Amino acid sequence: MGKLQGKVAVITGATAGIGLAAAELFVKEGAHVFITGRRQKELDAAVRAIGHGVTGVQGDVANLSDLDRLYETVQATGRRIDIVFANAGFGEFRALGEITEEHFDKLFDINVKGTLFTVQKALPLLNAGASIILTGSVASIKGTPAFWVYGATKAAIRNFVRTLAIGVDFPNVLGYLFRLTNLLDVLYFLAFLYALENSSRFLPPLPPLLHLPAS
């Protein structure tokens, strides 16, 4: 029996990269996953690649009505959610002096607004002990040329996680809160996969920047 047998996960931005890899592994471990992507063609390809135990819901996390439709789709199946993986994000370079309002709004709409409302709108459907996973970036703490706006959006994600870790706003959401931030995204993700595949409860020894509140 897989470590996620019978669990339900929602993963945004899951048509490629970290999101798709997570969806494939979650299904392998027994979960049913609801995945999102902005482009229907890529979403359909991801669903085919995963093969089973997956429901694709086209949508843009920056569009709140799309998020409503995502969770309505979950609710319509009679399921509740054990894992929310707010992974959808976007990055592009713009040097100071070249930053446009469109660039600023696009990154903050997807990376900040999309992440916050992905989590908030999931709350009524979360099971006790649910996990909330946010994808961050080393750009949240490290200055990077031409990543002015992107770094600011990831700093916001880092703060979201610190606030989520307090747990005051919704104390019934217990258990693990993995913070994928402050180091290269891929390194944290590999650590997360290692933990899922090799431990039923605890992460392996990692740098202290990875936060795991006690359950």
Backbone bond lengths (Angstrom), bond angles and torsions (degrees), N, CA, C in turn:
res aa  C-N    CA-C-N  psi(-1)  N-CA   C-N-CA  omega(-1)  CA-C   N-CA-C  phi
1 M - - - 1.459 - - 1.524 109.65 -
2 G 1.324 116.75 133.64 1.454 121.01 -179.00 1.517 112.03 -72.41
3 K 1.313 115.95 160.13 1.461 121.43 -177.74 1.526 112.69 -69.07
4 L 1.336 117.35 -16.48 1.465 120.98 178.76 1.529 111.51 -115.00
5 Q 1.326 116.68 23.24 1.453 120.62 -177.22 1.528 111.00 -56.00
6 G 1.327 115.68 124.54 1.443 121.23 177.50 1.515 115.25 80.59
7 K 1.334 117.40 0.12 1.458 120.90 179.96 1.528 110.81 -83.95
8 V 1.321 115.35 160.22 1.467 121.94 178.27 1.523 108.45 -122.93
9 A 1.322 115.80 129.20 1.464 121.59 -178.75 1.518 110.37 -124.12
10 V 1.323 115.16 144.36 1.459 122.19 170.50 1.520 107.33 -115.29
11 I 1.334 116.64 125.19 1.466 121.58 -178.38 1.517 108.47 -127.87
12 T 1.322 116.72 117.57 1.461 119.71 177.80 1.524 109.49 -90.30
13 G 1.320 115.21 154.28 1.459 119.72 -179.92 1.512 111.67 60.37
14 A 1.335 116.59 49.71 1.468 120.96 -170.76 1.520 113.66 -111.97
15 T 1.321 117.36 25.77 1.467 118.97 179.01 1.529 112.32 -90.48
16 A 1.337 117.31 -8.06 1.463 120.93 -179.77 1.528 108.24 -162.82
17 G 1.324 115.52 170.79 1.454 121.66 170.63 1.518 114.65 59.76
18 I 1.343 115.61 -140.58 1.460 122.01 -176.15 1.526 111.41 -57.14
19 G 1.331 117.28 -44.64 1.454 120.35 -177.27 1.510 113.13 -61.60
20 L 1.326 117.10 -45.25 1.461 121.01 179.88 1.524 110.69 -67.07
21 A 1.327 117.27 -42.60 1.467 120.57 178.69 1.524 111.26 -61.15
22 A 1.343 116.23 -41.12 1.465 119.96 177.82 1.519 110.78 -63.52
23 A 1.331 116.34 -44.85 1.462 120.16 -179.47 1.527 110.88 -60.20
24 E 1.315 116.78 -44.04 1.471 120.39 179.57 1.524 111.02 -61.42
25 L 1.324 116.43 -43.59 1.464 119.91 -179.31 1.526 111.36 -69.26
26 F 1.316 117.50 -41.55 1.460 120.00 -179.75 1.527 110.91 -60.36
27 V 1.327 115.96 -43.00 1.461 119.83 178.03 1.526 110.22 -64.64
28 K 1.310 116.67 -42.24 1.473 120.73 177.05 1.522 110.90 -57.02
29 E 1.341 116.57 -34.48 1.463 121.05 -178.75 1.527 112.81 -88.25
30 G 1.337 116.84 6.00 1.456 120.04 171.63 1.511 117.19 105.65
31 A 1.319 117.85 2.06 1.464 120.37 -178.74 1.527 111.74 -84.65
32 H 1.325 115.21 158.24 1.458 120.44 164.51 1.520 106.38 -100.51
33 V 1.327 116.76 130.41 1.458 119.92 -176.19 1.525 110.80 -116.05
34 F 1.316 114.73 140.16 1.455 122.86 169.72 1.523 105.96 -105.79
35 I 1.320 117.02 118.64 1.456 120.45 -176.90 1.524 110.21 -115.54
36 T 1.338 115.03 152.19 1.460 119.41 178.98 1.523 110.65 -124.98
37 G 1.311 114.39 158.00 1.454 122.58 173.76 1.515 108.13 -163.51
38 R 1.318 116.35 152.52 1.467 119.15 -177.26 1.516 112.48 -75.38
39 R 1.325 116.93 -32.56 1.470 121.04 -174.42 1.523 110.04 -104.53
40 Q 1.327 116.03 123.80 1.456 121.67 -175.28 1.520 112.12 -60.44
41 K 1.328 118.17 -40.54 1.459 121.09 -177.97 1.521 110.98 -60.90
42 E 1.336 117.31 -46.94 1.457 120.96 179.57 1.521 111.24 -67.94
43 L 1.332 116.13 -35.32 1.461 119.97 178.39 1.521 110.69 -64.76
44 D 1.317 116.64 -44.15 1.468 120.53 178.36 1.522 110.86 -61.43
45 A 1.337 116.78 -39.95 1.463 120.29 179.32 1.526 110.90 -65.03
46 A 1.336 117.01 -38.68 1.463 120.48 178.67 1.527 110.83 -65.63
47 V 1.321 116.85 -42.11 1.462 120.83 178.07 1.524 110.06 -60.42
48 R 1.333 116.76 -42.74 1.461 119.90 178.65 1.526 110.92 -65.28
49 A 1.324 117.35 -39.10 1.456 120.84 -179.02 1.523 111.47 -65.55
50 I 1.323 116.95 -38.16 1.465 120.81 179.03 1.521 110.16 -71.75
51 G 1.322 116.31 -41.40 1.449 121.01 168.13 1.518 116.99 95.28
52 H 1.308 118.85 -46.27 1.455 121.62 -178.69 1.523 108.19 -155.35
53 G 1.318 115.71 165.76 1.454 119.51 177.83 1.509 113.84 65.21
54 V 1.323 117.07 30.27 1.457 120.75 -174.89 1.522 110.44 -141.64
55 T 1.326 115.89 141.51 1.458 122.70 173.06 1.518 108.04 -126.09
56 G 1.319 117.19 124.24 1.454 121.50 178.90 1.518 111.05 -95.04
57 V 1.330 116.22 133.49 1.470 121.64 178.42 1.522 107.45 -128.61
58 Q 1.330 116.51 110.90 1.461 120.24 -178.89 1.518 110.09 -69.56
59 G 1.326 115.61 137.00 1.449 118.27 177.80 1.512 112.31 172.74
60 D 1.317 114.54 165.00 1.457 124.16 179.69 1.527 107.59 -113.95
61 V 1.333 118.17 123.63 1.462 119.99 -176.51 1.522 112.44 -64.14
62 A 1.323 117.53 -20.32 1.462 120.33 177.63 1.520 112.29 -76.39
63 N 1.320 116.59 -11.22 1.458 122.65 179.15 1.533 107.97 -102.42
64 L 1.312 117.33 108.83 1.458 120.53 -173.12 1.525 112.76 -65.10
65 S 1.311 117.75 -29.25 1.465 119.24 176.98 1.522 110.63 -68.19
66 D 1.331 117.54 -30.75 1.465 120.50 175.13 1.521 110.86 -67.56
67 L 1.330 117.24 -38.51 1.458 120.26 176.01 1.524 111.18 -65.88
68 D 1.318 116.51 -39.30 1.467 119.68 175.96 1.526 110.11 -59.02
69 R 1.317 115.97 -44.11 1.466 119.91 -179.39 1.530 111.41 -65.00
70 L 1.325 116.45 -36.12 1.467 120.60 177.03 1.525 110.63 -58.51
71 Y 1.324 115.89 -51.45 1.465 118.52 -176.30 1.524 112.31 -74.51
72 E 1.318 117.45 -27.37 1.462 120.26 172.25 1.526 110.26 -64.26
73 T 1.336 116.33 -36.55 1.462 120.76 177.66 1.523 110.58 -64.52
74 V 1.332 116.34 -43.73 1.465 119.91 177.17 1.519 110.59 -61.55
75 Q 1.318 116.26 -48.26 1.460 121.33 -176.74 1.517 111.41 -63.05
76 A 1.322 117.10 -35.46 1.461 121.01 -178.38 1.522 112.50 -65.02
77 T 1.317 117.51 -22.08 1.467 121.26 178.31 1.528 112.04 -84.53
78 G 1.339 116.33 -5.35 1.451 119.98 -178.22 1.517 113.74 81.14
79 R 1.322 116.63 10.82 1.459 120.45 -178.94 1.520 111.57 -96.62
80 R 1.351 114.82 158.49 1.450 122.56 167.83 1.520 108.06 -117.18
81 I 1.318 116.96 170.44 1.467 121.13 -167.59 1.525 111.00 -108.31
82 D 1.330 115.12 133.52 1.460 122.26 176.52 1.528 112.59 -103.71
83 I 1.323 116.38 -25.43 1.465 120.75 -177.72 1.521 109.20 -139.67
84 V 1.318 116.43 127.46 1.466 121.92 169.45 1.521 107.23 -114.35
85 F 1.304 116.36 117.97 1.460 122.41 179.65 1.532 106.71 -113.23
86 A 1.333 116.42 95.49 1.468 121.71 179.33 1.519 108.19 -82.91
87 N 1.303 115.02 88.00 1.461 122.00 -171.75 1.525 113.28 -105.32
88 A 1.316 117.76 -22.79 1.464 120.09 -175.49 1.530 110.80 -58.10
89 G 1.311 115.67 133.36 1.452 120.25 179.33 1.511 110.63 -164.03
90 F 1.320 114.87 169.61 1.462 120.24 -176.89 1.516 108.81 -148.66
91 G 1.330 116.41 142.50 1.457 120.52 177.65 1.512 111.76 -141.66
92 E 1.311 115.86 142.38 1.456 121.09 172.49 1.522 108.78 -155.45
93 F 1.315 115.95 154.72 1.458 122.05 -175.81 1.524 111.01 -87.94
94 R 1.343 115.40 138.63 1.456 121.95 169.24 1.531 107.43 -150.60
95 A 1.330 116.52 119.41 1.458 120.77 178.22 1.518 110.14 -72.53
96 L 1.337 116.37 153.52 1.460 120.28 176.39 1.530 108.46 -59.56
97 G 1.303 116.77 133.42 1.460 121.91 -173.01 1.514 111.69 101.46
98 E 1.362 116.16 -18.05 1.466 121.26 178.85 1.528 112.15 -116.16
99 I 1.329 116.37 -0.74 1.464 120.53 -178.14 1.525 109.55 -71.94
100 T 1.317 115.76 129.52 1.463 121.09 178.93 1.526 110.21 -108.47
101 E 1.291 115.69 162.85 1.460 120.14 176.18 1.529 110.55 -62.21
102 E 1.318 116.25 -38.05 1.463 120.41 179.06 1.527 110.58 -61.81
103 H 1.341 116.72 -45.05 1.463 121.41 178.45 1.530 110.13 -60.18
104 F 1.325 116.94 -48.46 1.464 121.86 -179.23 1.526 110.81 -59.59
105 D 1.321 116.82 -50.41 1.461 120.57 -176.27 1.527 111.74 -64.66
106 K 1.324 116.30 -39.00 1.469 119.58 -178.22 1.519 110.91 -62.59
107 L 1.337 117.07 -46.77 1.462 119.96 -177.82 1.517 111.99 -68.65
108 F 1.336 116.88 -41.73 1.457 118.20 179.90 1.529 111.82 -71.36
109 D 1.318 117.81 -34.06 1.466 120.33 178.33 1.527 111.24 -64.36
110 I 1.326 116.69 -45.14 1.468 119.87 -177.74 1.526 111.20 -77.75
111 N 1.327 116.46 -52.33 1.466 120.21 -169.65 1.525 113.55 -77.80
112 V 1.322 117.19 -35.26 1.468 120.08 -174.94 1.532 110.59 -102.55
113 K 1.315 116.61 -61.50 1.466 118.73 -179.81 1.527 110.67 -59.69
114 G 1.322 116.73 -45.36 1.468 120.03 -178.68 1.513 112.56 -60.64
115 T 1.331 117.18 -42.57 1.460 120.61 -179.83 1.521 111.29 -66.96
116 L 1.331 116.47 -47.44 1.458 119.80 -178.11 1.527 111.33 -59.21
117 F 1.329 117.38 -47.49 1.453 119.32 -176.05 1.525 112.26 -77.43
118 T 1.336 118.39 -23.69 1.462 119.95 171.16 1.519 109.96 -59.17
119 V 1.327 116.35 -43.10 1.468 121.02 179.29 1.526 111.21 -73.96
120 Q 1.316 117.15 -49.61 1.462 119.83 -174.99 1.517 112.42 -60.68
121 K 1.330 116.78 -43.08 1.454 119.84 -177.62 1.527 112.42 -72.57
122 A 1.337 116.91 -16.55 1.462 120.38 177.19 1.518 112.69 -81.35
123 L 1.329 118.18 -21.27 1.464 121.69 -170.62 1.529 114.38 -52.28
124 P 1.345 119.85 -44.14 1.468 118.26 -178.63 1.525 113.84 -64.34
125 L 1.330 117.44 -17.65 1.465 120.61 -177.14 1.527 113.35 -104.34
126 L 1.328 117.63 0.72 1.463 119.94 -176.44 1.521 111.72 -76.95
127 N 1.318 115.44 136.20 1.451 121.26 170.23 1.524 109.89 -77.01
128 A 1.333 117.04 155.79 1.462 120.36 171.99 1.522 108.46 -59.86
129 G 1.315 116.36 137.81 1.459 120.74 -177.76 1.511 113.41 84.06
130 A 1.339 117.32 10.27 1.466 119.94 -178.55 1.521 111.33 -65.95
131 S 1.342 114.70 152.72 1.454 121.90 177.55 1.517 109.79 -104.21
132 I 1.327 116.27 138.02 1.462 122.62 174.94 1.516 107.20 -118.45
133 I 1.322 116.23 122.00 1.458 122.09 -176.99 1.520 108.89 -119.31
134 L 1.324 117.22 125.93 1.456 122.45 177.78 1.518 109.26 -117.77
135 T 1.302 117.03 132.52 1.456 120.75 178.17 1.522 109.76 -87.82
136 G 1.311 116.00 119.86 1.457 121.78 179.94 1.513 111.36 -110.77
137 S 1.312 116.30 -154.58 1.454 120.68 -176.92 1.521 110.47 -164.01
138 V 1.326 114.75 151.08 1.461 120.13 172.37 1.520 110.87 -59.46
139 A 1.334 116.59 -21.95 1.468 120.66 178.47 1.524 112.21 -63.80
140 S 1.337 117.31 -13.17 1.460 119.94 179.38 1.518 112.59 -71.48
141 I 1.320 117.33 -21.12 1.468 120.68 -178.38 1.522 113.11 -127.52
142 K 1.327 118.01 -9.48 1.453 121.70 -175.62 1.524 110.15 -117.08
143 G 1.310 116.67 125.90 1.458 119.40 176.44 1.513 111.34 -66.34
144 T 1.311 115.95 132.70 1.466 121.92 -179.15 1.520 108.45 -132.08
145 P 1.335 118.24 128.91 1.467 120.40 -179.85 1.528 112.14 -52.77
146 A 1.314 115.37 131.58 1.464 123.74 176.03 1.527 113.65 67.61
147 F 1.331 117.34 10.35 1.466 120.79 176.12 1.523 110.89 -107.08
148 W 1.320 116.93 33.27 1.454 122.44 -178.10 1.528 111.74 -52.80
149 V 1.295 116.32 -54.60 1.460 120.43 -173.68 1.525 110.75 -78.58
150 Y 1.308 117.36 -43.48 1.465 120.40 179.56 1.524 110.53 -58.33
151 G 1.345 117.42 -46.62 1.450 120.68 179.25 1.518 112.20 -59.57
152 A 1.331 115.92 -37.69 1.464 119.94 178.40 1.521 111.18 -65.81
153 T 1.319 117.52 -38.12 1.471 119.29 178.78 1.523 110.52 -66.72
154 K 1.313 117.86 -37.92 1.460 120.03 -179.54 1.526 111.54 -75.16
155 A 1.329 117.74 -27.76 1.460 120.11 171.97 1.525 109.91 -64.24
156 A 1.324 116.42 -36.73 1.459 120.23 176.00 1.520 110.98 -62.88
157 I 1.330 117.27 -41.65 1.462 121.31 178.14 1.521 110.14 -61.85
158 R 1.319 115.65 -42.00 1.466 120.53 179.18 1.534 110.25 -59.26
159 N 1.323 116.54 -41.13 1.455 120.41 178.06 1.518 111.35 -69.58
160 F 1.324 117.55 -37.43 1.461 120.25 176.09 1.524 109.93 -54.40
161 V 1.335 116.11 -46.33 1.460 120.33 -176.16 1.519 110.87 -64.99
162 R 1.324 116.52 -41.64 1.461 119.33 178.74 1.529 111.10 -61.98
163 T 1.311 116.17 -37.64 1.460 119.80 178.11 1.525 110.91 -72.51
164 L 1.327 117.11 -40.84 1.462 120.75 176.64 1.521 111.13 -59.73
165 A 1.338 116.03 -37.41 1.460 120.49 -176.87 1.519 112.56 -63.97
166 I 1.342 116.95 -25.43 1.462 120.24 177.83 1.527 110.57 -66.42
167 G 1.350 115.39 -38.02 1.455 120.61 174.43 1.506 115.87 73.95
168 V 1.338 118.22 10.19 1.466 120.40 -175.62 1.524 111.57 -69.72
169 D 1.315 116.73 -38.05 1.458 119.75 -173.21 1.521 112.99 -69.49
170 F 1.330 116.40 -31.52 1.463 119.02 179.39 1.526 108.89 -144.75
171 P 1.340 117.29 76.77 1.461 121.92 -173.43 1.516 114.42 -64.29
172 N 1.327 118.43 -15.81 1.462 119.41 -179.60 1.516 113.45 -80.69
173 V 1.326 117.88 -8.23 1.459 121.18 174.33 1.520 106.32 -88.99
174 L 1.317 115.33 96.54 1.451 121.64 -171.76 1.522 110.60 -103.86
175 G 1.340 115.79 -178.78 1.453 120.45 172.70 1.501 112.93 91.73
176 Y 1.304 116.23 -143.28 1.449 122.26 -168.68 1.524 112.56 -89.40
177 L 1.301 115.07 144.36 1.456 121.52 171.92 1.518 106.51 -135.01
178 F 1.323 116.88 102.15 1.445 121.18 -178.63 1.514 109.05 -83.74
179 R 1.308 116.94 129.57 1.455 120.07 177.95 1.518 108.95 -104.57
180 L 1.319 115.63 109.73 1.458 120.76 179.21 1.524 108.17 -95.90
181 T 1.304 115.73 76.18 1.451 120.00 -176.31 1.511 109.64 -156.27
182 N 1.323 116.31 168.56 1.460 124.21 174.73 1.523 114.91 76.09
183 L 1.281 118.07 -5.91 1.451 121.62 174.61 1.520 105.79 -140.10
184 L 1.309 118.28 174.47 1.455 119.28 178.01 1.518 109.77 -55.87
185 D 1.324 116.58 130.30 1.460 121.05 -177.53 1.520 112.08 -49.78
186 V 1.307 116.43 -45.97 1.458 120.00 -173.70 1.520 111.36 -65.08
187 L 1.337 118.58 -32.24 1.459 120.45 179.50 1.520 110.79 -68.40
188 Y 1.321 116.82 -42.69 1.444 119.47 176.48 1.520 111.25 -64.83
189 F 1.330 115.86 -39.02 1.456 118.25 -178.60 1.523 110.75 -65.78
190 L 1.336 116.92 -39.98 1.458 119.37 177.60 1.525 110.62 -64.05
191 A 1.333 116.38 -37.51 1.461 119.69 176.56 1.523 110.60 -64.75
192 F 1.327 116.43 -39.55 1.458 121.38 178.62 1.521 110.53 -63.35
193 L 1.341 117.10 -44.37 1.459 120.43 178.55 1.521 110.60 -63.37
194 Y 1.327 116.39 -41.06 1.460 120.64 178.70 1.523 110.18 -59.63
195 A 1.318 116.16 -44.32 1.461 120.36 -179.23 1.520 110.91 -62.85
196 L 1.324 116.13 -42.63 1.455 120.60 -178.32 1.520 110.91 -65.08
197 E 1.331 117.08 -38.15 1.451 121.05 -175.63 1.525 113.13 -83.90
198 N 1.331 117.98 -21.75 1.457 119.98 -170.77 1.518 114.93 -121.61
199 S 1.307 117.80 -1.99 1.458 118.97 -178.61 1.511 109.62 -147.00
200 S 1.307 116.59 137.66 1.449 120.19 178.88 1.518 112.03 -85.04
201 R 1.341 117.65 -11.79 1.456 118.03 -174.77 1.521 113.89 -140.19
202 F 1.334 118.36 -43.49 1.451 120.01 -169.76 1.525 112.28 -116.28
203 L 1.317 115.11 150.88 1.451 121.08 172.64 1.516 109.92 -75.91
204 P 1.341 118.25 153.06 1.457 120.49 174.19 1.516 110.01 -70.57
205 P 1.353 118.13 167.82 1.466 119.66 179.02 1.516 111.42 -57.16
206 L 1.330 115.28 127.84 1.452 121.54 -177.45 1.522 108.29 -140.59
207 P 1.316 117.69 165.86 1.460 119.43 174.36 1.518 111.05 -55.03
208 P 1.322 119.50 148.02 1.464 122.07 -174.13 1.508 114.90 -65.23
209 L 1.337 118.55 -6.57 1.455 120.33 178.95 1.524 112.07 -69.91
210 L 1.343 116.84 -16.80 1.448 119.48 176.16 1.516 108.62 -87.71
211 H 1.324 116.84 117.77 1.455 122.20 -171.57 1.514 110.50 -101.05
212 L 1.317 116.63 129.84 1.458 122.01 177.44 1.511 109.12 -133.38
213 P 1.328 119.39 96.70 1.459 120.24 -179.20 1.521 111.91 -60.82
214 A 1.290 116.00 149.98 1.463 120.10 177.95 1.507 110.13 -68.77
215 S 1.321 116.69 144.99 1.462 121.11 177.70 1.511 109.89 -96.02
